[in-house]
């Protein structure tokens, strides 16, 4: 994870916002692996799909520009 996922988020931001506006998403290897109303929900969903991997949590909210890395 890392720079490639940040670049992927940047390059797909508009599309992701259309699909997941108001949600949190978890991203790993250029793929959305978790979606939720909260960061916790998205992270829990991501961990069921990729338990031993890092991922990025992103809030898709027009008022927020927050990116978190999670382990």
C-alpha positions, 0 to 999 in steps of 0.5 A: 500500500502507499503511494499507489493507493493515494494516486488511485484515490486521486485519479478516481476521486470524482467517480468514487464520490458519485458512487459512495458520497457520504460514506467511508471507503477502505482502499487496497491495491486500487480496489474498494474493499470496504464501505460504511457510514463510519470509518469503523464500519468500512474498516471492519468490512475491509478486514473481513476481505483483507485481514492481514493487509494495510488499507487506506480509509477515505471519507467521501464527503464534500466537507471533508478531505481526510485520508487515513492509513489503517493496519 
